[in-house]
């Protein structure tokens, strides 16, 4: 999850929502990384989820469901806002948890 989050964050670094909307390659890469992230979420045990109560698990599941239904269209504004503003917070939570467990 952490690797995918960091990749997605790196993809949008220094870019705007307009850049995302104008680049199919960027959009595809970003959606792929988000897909990897949300699939990894599905492999986290209940114990793992309980150790990270601050993680918005329900929102990650919702994103997974939206990405699974790509044929219905992905809202790039939601993808952008999630990647730009929410993923850095999630990455920090994961990093902190990993650091504490060592």
Buried (B, 14 or more C-beta within 10 A) or exposed (E): BBEBBBBBBEBBEEBEBEEBEEBEEBBEBBBBBBBBBBBBBEEBEEEEEEEBEEBBEEEBEEBBEBBEEEEEEBEBEEBBEBBBEBBBEBBEBBEEBEEEEE
